[in-house]
Amino acid sequence: MKRFLIGLSIFAAACETGITHSSDEIHDSTESDSDEVEGSATDEPLEEDEVDDESIPEDDTAEEVVTTIVDFSQRGPHEIVSQSESASVTNCSNMNYSIFSPVGISSPPIVVLGHGFGRGSDTMSGWAEHLSSWGVEVLLPTLCHYNVFFGVDHEMNGQNMVELANHHGADEVTYAGHSAGGLAAIIAASFDSQAQGVLGLDTTDTQDVPGVPDFIGMNYASSVTSKAFSIRGEPSSCNSENNGLTLFRMMSDYKAIKVTSADHCDFERPTDFMCEMNCEGSSSEFTDDVINKAILTLGTAAIIAITEALPDGDLVWTEEELSGWTASGLVQSLEP
């Protein structure tokens, strides 16, 4: 309830960046007959059944119904401060992480955000800044167990995300991540019985990786009972042909959506040439700007829905609000 009240307090400020959706306008033209009846005083009065209908003004009670939905693709109303820290977690005595905090909110909701395999926290810093501007505090670690030389351990990355939240003193946490970072977020949420929810950005499960068991995530996904959201792009080798969707389908409370033409790199913020050189998609049905806006809107709304930092998060994910994007083909496969 405290967070909900906090959300309401910033909702008015956030609405300044809102987008307006209008219902179908009713264009009844209301006319009043201003013409006087011409004739002399000796003209016979009209009989009751001959009264001119045009002399009766039409009822002008139709009003346009307007609802304002927050535009989560825009920067939120809060300024941000960030700082670098380190924490000692299992099998990693010095895990570096950054804290992105919204100015003016005490005890904000906490999100632990994971990067993908072979990537770094810098590729998710734009997400951390954007989410923080909407009133959540983001912990962005450099995960310790994606090193191909010293061993890949997705389960330990998930455990470390939980340990980082505990180190920070957070008791209700949302776990989010891109690619294998999304897998780590799912594992973390399965370990954390108080987890608020999960956001997966083009999440992958393990498959055909030497030395790593296949489909690790299937051992954990069904244990996630909190709210979960999945946003994915076109299937490719970089997102393991969308095999991460299977993990969300194992959860009791999830929503999943596909963004047409989105490639694996579109889910980083910012991405770089290394990702684009290996994972950039060839589809050009929609521009990068349109794709990135959709992903940013949906991802931010998902975090807001989970944390209840503002009222509009869940609303953005409804079929009614997504109808424009679904009609254009930009958004597909909203489930369940």
C-alpha positions in Angstrom: 0.0 0.0 0.0 2.9 2.3 0.8 4.3 1.9 -2.7 0.9 2.3 -4.2 0.5 5.7 -2.4 4.0 6.7 -3.6 3.0 5.7 -7.1 -0.1 7.9 -6.9 2.0 10.8 -5.7 4.2 10.7 -8.8 1.4 9.7 -11.2 0.3 13.3 -11.7 3.9 14.3 -12.6 4.2 11.3 -14.9 1.0 12.1 -16.7 2.7 15.2 -18.1 4.5 12.8 -20.4 1.4 10.7 -21.0 -0.3 9.8 -24.3 -4.0 10.4 -24.9 -6.2 7.7 -26.3 -9.7 8.8 -27.3 -12.8 6.7 -27.8 -14.5 6.9 -31.2 -15.8 10.4 -31.4 -19.5 10.9 -32.0 -20.0 13.5 -34.6 -23.7 14.3 -34.2 -24.2 17.8 -35.6 -26.6 19.6 -33.4 -28.7 22.2 -35.1 -31.1 24.7 -33.7 -33.6 26.3 -36.1 -33.1 30.0 -35.9 -35.4 30.8 -38.8 -38.6 32.5 -37.8 -41.9 31.3 -39.3 -42.9 33.9 -41.9 -46.5 35.0 -42.4 -49.0 37.5 -41.4 -51.0 37.7 -38.2 -53.9 36.2 -40.1 -52.0 33.0 -41.0 -53.6 30.0 -39.5 -51.6 28.3 -36.7 -50.0 25.0 -37.5 -51.9 22.0 -36.3 -50.2 19.9 -33.6 -49.3 17.1 -36.0 -47.9 19.7 -38.5 -45.3 21.2 -36.1 -41.9 21.5 -38.0 -39.5 19.0 -36.5 -36.6 21.3 -37.3 -37.9 23.7 -34.7 -37.1 21.2 -31.9 -33.4 21.3 -31.0 -31.7 17.9 -30.8 -30.3 16.6 -27.5 -26.6 17.6 -27.3 -25.4 15.3 -24.5 -22.7 13.2 -26.3 -19.3 13.7 -24.7 -15.9 12.5 -25.8 -14.5 10.0 -23.3 -10.7 10.4 -22.8 -8.3 8.3 -20.8 -4.7 9.2 -20.3 -2.2 6.4 -20.3 1.4 7.1 -19.1 3.9 6.9 -22.0 6.5 4.6 -20.5 8.8 5.0 -23.5 9.6 8.5 -22.3 11.9 9.3 -19.4 10.1 9.2 -16.1 9.6 12.2 -13.8 12.5 11.5 -11.4 16.1 12.5 -11.5 18.6 9.7 -11.0 21.7 9.3 -8.9 24.1 6.3 -9.4 27.0 4.9 -7.5 29.4 1.9 -7.9 29.7 -0.8 -5.2 31.0 -4.3 -4.7 29.6 -7.2 -2.8 30.9 -10.6 -1.6 28.6 -13.4 -2.8 29.0 -17.2 -3.2 32.0 -18.1 -5.3 32.6 -14.4 -6.1 34.3 -12.4 -3.4 34.1 -9.1 -5.4 31.0 -8.7 -7.5 30.9 -5.2 -8.9 27.5 -3.6 -9.3 25.9 -0.2 -9.7 23.0 1.3 -7.9 20.6 3.6 -9.9 18.3 5.4 -7.5 15.3 7.8 -8.1 15.6 11.1 -6.4 12.8 12.0 -4.0 11.5 8.5 -3.2 12.2 6.8 0.1 12.3 3.0 0.2 11.6 2.6 -3.6 10.9 -0.9 -5.1 14.1 -2.9 -5.9 14.9 -4.4 -9.3 18.0 -6.6 -9.8 18.9 -6.5 -13.5 21.0 -9.1 -15.2 23.0 -8.8 -18.5 23.4 -11.6 -21.1 26.1 -14.2 -21.6 29.4 -12.9 -22.7 28.2 -9.3 -22.2 28.6 -6.8 -19.5 26.5 -4.5 -17.2 27.2 -1.6 -19.5 24.8 -3.1 -22.1 21.9 -2.7 -19.6 22.8 0.6 -18.1 20.3 2.4 -20.3 17.5 0.1 -18.9 18.7 0.8 -15.4 18.6 4.6 -15.9 15.2 4.5 -17.6 13.6 2.3 -15.0 15.0 4.4 -12.2 13.5 7.5 -13.7 10.1 5.9 -13.2 10.6 5.4 -9.4 12.4 2.1 -8.9 15.9 1.4 -7.6 17.9 -0.8 -9.9 20.9 -2.9 -8.9 23.0 -3.7 -11.9 25.7 -6.3 -11.3 28.4 -7.7 -13.5 27.5 -11.3 -13.1 30.5 -13.5 -12.1 29.8 -16.8 -13.7 29.6 -16.2 -17.5 33.4 -16.6 -18.0 34.1 -19.2 -20.7 37.6 -19.7 -19.2 36.6 -20.2 -15.6 33.3 -21.9 -16.0 29.7 -20.9 -16.9 27.2 -21.3 -14.0 23.7 -19.9 -14.6 22.4 -21.3 -11.4 25.1 -19.5 -9.4 24.4 -16.3 -11.2 20.8 -16.6 -10.1 21.8 -17.3 -6.5 24.2 -14.3 -6.6 21.3 -12.0 -7.7 19.4 -13.1 -4.6 22.5 -12.6 -2.4 23.0 -9.1 -3.9 19.4 -8.2 -3.0 20.0 -9.4 0.5 23.3 -7.5 0.8 21.4 -4.4 -0.2 18.8 -5.0 2.5 15.9 -5.6 0.1 13.1 -8.0 1.1 10.7 -7.7 -1.9 12.6 -7.8 -5.2 11.9 -8.0 -8.9 14.4 -9.9 -11.0 14.9 -9.0 -14.6 17.4 -9.8 -17.3 18.3 -10.1 -21.0 19.1 -13.4 -22.6 20.9 -15.6 -20.1 20.4 -12.8 -17.6 16.7 -13.5 -18.0 17.4 -17.2 -17.2 19.4 -16.1 -14.1 16.4 -13.9 -13.1 14.1 -16.8 -13.3 16.4 -19.0 -11.2 16.7 -16.1 -8.7 12.9 -15.7 -8.4 12.6 -19.5 -7.8 15.1 -19.2 -5.0 13.5 -16.1 -3.4 10.1 -17.0 -1.9 9.4 -13.2 -1.5 10.2 -12.3 -5.1 7.7 -9.8 -6.5 8.1 -10.9 -10.1 10.2 -11.5 -13.2 10.8 -9.7 -16.4 12.6 -11.6 -19.2 14.0 -9.7 -22.2 14.5 -12.2 -25.1 15.2 -14.8 -22.4 17.1 -18.0 -23.3 17.4 -21.4 -21.7 20.6 -23.5 -22.1 20.8 -25.7 -25.1 23.7 -27.4 -27.0 26.4 -25.5 -25.1 29.5 -27.7 -24.4 29.9 -28.4 -20.7 26.5 -26.9 -19.7 23.4 -29.2 -19.2 20.5 -28.5 -21.5 17.4 -26.8 -20.4 18.5 -25.8 -16.9 15.7 -23.3 -16.5 13.1 -26.0 -16.7 14.3 -27.2 -13.2 13.3 -23.8 -11.8 10.6 -22.1 -13.8 7.6 -24.0 -12.3 8.7 -22.8 -8.9 8.1 -19.1 -9.8 4.8 -18.2 -8.4 5.1 -14.4 -8.7 3.9 -12.3 -11.6 6.1 -12.8 -14.7 6.4 -11.0 -18.1 8.2 -12.1 -21.2 9.1 -9.9 -24.2 10.8 -11.7 -27.1 12.0 -11.1 -30.6 12.2 -13.1 -33.8 13.6 -16.7 -33.2 17.3 -17.0 -34.0 20.4 -18.8 -32.8 21.2 -15.9 -30.5 18.0 -16.3 -28.5 18.1 -20.2 -28.8 15.1 -20.1 -31.1 12.9 -18.5 -28.4 13.3 -21.5 -26.1 13.0 -19.2 -23.1 9.3 -18.9 -23.8 8.8 -22.5 -22.5 10.0 -21.3 -19.1 7.3 -18.7 -18.8 4.7 -21.1 -19.9 5.6 -23.2 -16.9 4.7 -20.4 -14.5 1.3 -19.9 -13.0 1.0 -16.1 -13.6 2.7 -14.9 -16.8 2.2 -12.7 -19.9 4.3 -13.1 -23.0 4.5 -11.1 -26.2 6.6 -11.0 -29.3 7.8 -7.9 -31.0 8.0 -8.4 -34.8 11.3 -7.8 -36.5 13.1 -7.4 -33.1 16.5 -9.1 -32.9 18.5 -10.1 -29.8 20.4 -6.8 -29.7 17.2 -4.7 -29.6 16.7 -5.8 -26.0 20.0 -4.3 -24.8 20.2 -0.7 -23.9 22.6 0.3 -25.3 23.8 -2.4 -27.6 27.1 -2.4 -29.4 28.8 -3.6 -32.6 29.8 -6.9 -31.1 26.1 -7.9 -30.6 25.1 -6.4 -33.9 27.9 -8.2 -35.8 26.7 -11.6 -34.5 23.0 -11.2 -33.7 21.5 -8.3 -35.8 18.4 -9.5 -37.6 17.7 -9.1 -41.3 14.1 -8.3 -41.0 13.2 -4.7 -41.8 9.4 -4.8 -41.5 9.6 -2.1 -38.8 12.3 0.4 -38.1 14.7 0.2 -35.1 13.1 3.3 -33.6 9.6 1.7 -33.6 10.9 -1.6 -32.3 12.9 -0.1 -29.6 10.0 2.1 -28.4 7.7 -0.9 -28.2 10.3 -2.9 -26.2 11.0 0.0 -23.9 7.3 0.7 -23.3 6.4 -2.9 -22.6 9.4 -3.6 -20.4 9.0 -0.5 -18.3 5.2 -1.1 -18.0 6.0 -4.7 -16.8 8.3 -3.5 -14.1 5.7 -0.9 -13.0 3.0 -3.5 -13.0 5.1 -5.9 -10.8 6.3 -3.2 -8.4 3.0 -1.2 -8.3 5.1 2.0 -8.5 2.3 3.5 -10.7 -1.3 2.4 -11.6 -0.9 2.0 -15.4 1.6 -0.8 -15.7 -0.9 -3.7 -16.2 -3.1 -1.5 -18.3 -0.5 -1.1 -21.0 -0.4 -4.9 -21.4 -4.1 -5.3 -22.1 -5.4 -6.3 -25.5 -7.3 -3.1 -25.7 -4.2 -0.9 -25.2 -2.1 -3.0 -27.5 -4.7 -3.1 -30.3 -3.0 -0.5 -32.4 0.3 -2.4 -32.4 -1.4 -5.7 -32.9 -3.4 -4.4 -35.8 -0.2 -3.2 -37.5 1.6 -6.5 -36.8 4.2 -4.9 -34.6 3.1 -7.0 -31.6 2.1 -10.6 -31.8 1.3 -13.6 -29.6 0.0 -12.0 -26.5 -0.6 -14.9 -24.1 -2.1 -16.3 -22.1 
